[in-house]
C-alpha cells in the first residue's frame, strides 16, 4: 500500500542540513526537516502531519488539510492566529503566506501553502529567551519546507 501511495503522490526532494532529519508526508505531498535534537512524535492517526518538541520548549507542528470551503490564504492565516498573538512580520507570494511575532513570552513563525484544494502549514514556536538558538532553525526549516503533489 505504501508503494501505491508513493507512486501517486510526489514529495519534493530537499537538502537536509547536517544533524537534521527529514519528514515527508505523502498524503498531502509536503516535506520538511527538523533538528535531530527534537523529539519526533508519531504521525497523526489521520496521516495529516506530525509534531516535534525540544527539551528547551521549542515546538514544530506541520500538517495538511483540505480546503473544503474555498478559503484564501489570507483568510486561512487569519483563522490560524491565536487571540493573544501579535504579528510583527508578514510576507506573501502567490501560493504561500508567512507570519511571525510573539505570543506572551514566546516567538512564533508560521508558513502556509495553498495548493488548489488543500493547505499545508508549519508552525514553529519557542521561548523568546531562545531566539538566538532558534533563528537559524527557522531559516533552515524555511529553506527545506516544500510542497509537491498529494497522494490522493
Beta strands, then each sheet from edge to edge (+ up, - down):
strand 1: 20-25
strand 2: 30-35
strand 3: 39-40
strand 4: 49-53
strand 5: 59-66
strand 6: 85-93
strand 7: 96-103
strand 8: 106-115
strand 9: 118-127
strand 10: 146-147
sheet 1: 1+ 2- 10+
sheet 2: 3+ 4- 5+ 9- 8+ 7- 6+
end
